[in-house]
Amino acid sequence: MKRVAALVAALALIGVTTWLVWPSAPAVRGQDQRIAVVDGPGDDQRVELDTTFFPPPGGGKAPAVLIGHGFGGSKQSVRDQAVRIAQQGYAVLTWSARGFGRSTGEIALNSPDYEVKDVKQLIDWLAKRPEVQLDAANDPRVGIAGGSYGGSIALMTAAHDPRVDAIVPQITWADLADALFPNAAAQGAGPAAVGQDAEHGVFKRMWAGIFFGQGVSLDSFAGRGERQAAAGPLTPEQARCGRFLPAICDVYQQVAKDGKATPEAVALLRKSSPVTVAGQIKAPTLLIQGQRDSLFPLGHADANAKAIAAAGTAVSLAWFDGGHDGGNGEADWVFEQSTAWFARYLKGDKSAPAVSAFTVTRDGGRDPGTRQRIRLHPEAASYPGLAGTDTTTVQLNGPAQNIVNPPGGAPASISTVPGIGGLLGGGGQGGAGVSIDMPGQSAAFESRPLTAPLQLTGSSTVRVKVSGKGEATLFAKLYDVADGTQPPALPAGLVAPVRVTIPEGAGSAEVTVTLPAVDYRFAAGHRLRLVLTTTDMGFATAAEPASYQVSLASPALTVPTVRTLAAPPTGVAWWVWAMPLAAVVVAAVLLATGRTASRRTAAGAPESGEPQGDKDVPLEISGLTKAYRNGELAVDGLSFRVERGQVLGLLGPNGAGKTTTMRMMMGLIQPDGGEIRIFGDRVTPGAPVLSRLGSFVEGPGFLPHLSGRDNIELYWAATGRPAADAHFDE
């Protein structure tokens, strides 16, 4: 017992010493100020931006990073991120965009005439700071990061200001017109591209309403948590438009009333769309897009990547577990990718971790020890696009089916509820959610059970035929169907709206439908189900009743795959190995002094003349008692005996004491009363008889980044026994 106590004390000493000498993050202090800028088409609007500047904590000159916030947020929304980046040795500037927080001005949706001009003047301001590294006069070394609204301004500013040296846009749009008026149908062969047909797209009513509502609400008008004391009641114009520019307000009012895009709306939204100017971006770009995003799905990152790469600019893409519809968010992993990108392209640090051309987050199950979900990040050396590197053809079956659009478009089917789609069931692999399709409004076509797993990475396509009159609006979904015990799963809760124009007198039209881009694994034995509905709660649908017949123009569903994706080797921080090794060294020194006594005990001589039990009985427990710190009994007077050849199971509800009993059997914790004997020897921490016990509690803690062989070798090394005794090959 003395040796065990000494070992525990030594390990505690190592832990405390390590904590004391471990370098803490440098202190970062923000400096608030208001920066006056001039913008507008005629450079005649004066706006004050509320900003915070974080000097590099190490002093001297450093590259700068601008961090933009999301729609409805303010500089406070990104403060924690700013502090973390500053601690990496950067000067950081955050700001509340015009129309948000305590900044003045009106929201212009990241227009080149307004928000882009504002950020260019923030770069001018950084160029005058003594803490910021310069590439030339009035040319600071600067990068821009941000999510959603902040990601768009990173792209737009980089296109209009060549001084920007690197950008990391997250979960943002390529074409805002396509985002709010998508159309997944292409007449003839071939998939539709982002921005191809927004004027004939389907209005994303709920997301547009959320956007406009945030700009109108008093919370947004006065700044979330920063309500202006003088705000007072809203005027009629403020109630109608909030802090939007009147032109944007007028366009939204018209679109929301009619449910269709107007040429004016498309032109206004395209003016704030990175894809229209992405060919001008020369700053290396890391696009991080969410797999759970019905607002700006993966196709928008694809469009941005292709347009930027076409100009010869370095581009990498990451599809992570997050987005506007929830997910884990992977905050630490996203931060590591972002800072690695900035280290390489702002600091010029060639030793910084490389960011792969294409990375996808995948579900690796749960760690058996911690029960935490494992996220894998397979990588590819080049971006394959949404068509993948290969395709698999899945045959669908089903007859022509009649469906109706109900009067008023209600009740509507459900795919994703904007912003809270994950609540419908998004915790599984690929963010698979549960969708609701209204009877009589949907046509379904299904494959046979898969004979092997199928990893879909990209946008599947299928050709369908729609018969009827006029214009049909449909919503296409691809389900994962397991068996009768589980409801069909809709990967990421995503749906592709399709507007099909049937020529007068033709009676029918064929279209190629491009389904939403996802990364999803269909298990062997599962079936793929294509469903087309006439309604969806998130979109505007026709109010007039109508009926259509839907059939497969071709039974082939084309599924893209990416064979080049491979999980990267996962390195382990040096301290993970150093601390256990240090503990082993200390333990070896402490135990060396007690080796002789240990050998005597191992030879069978009981310490202090302790009596021996029955050597033929594998396990005997007598009067075992253990209490929690609050005095509540976890185990109360437990006694039983296990004879040779018997198999015993402990059954009971949570808190019954099963695990506590097993921990005492293993010598991991001391009982308060009673005793445990294994083959006649009393169990104490470190007792030699424990070498005859094979056990684990709750779960084996295998390391997921190591192979099975490496795990076994590492476990055996921890026992201290000769490698020759392990029989690894067996």
Order of alpha helices (4+ residues) and beta strands (2+ residues): alpha-beta-beta-beta-alpha-beta-alpha-beta-beta-beta-alpha-beta-alpha-beta-alpha-alpha-alpha-alpha-alpha-beta-alpha-beta-alpha-beta-beta-beta-beta-beta-beta-beta-beta-beta-beta-beta-beta-beta-beta-beta-beta-alpha-alpha-beta-beta-alpha-beta-beta-alpha
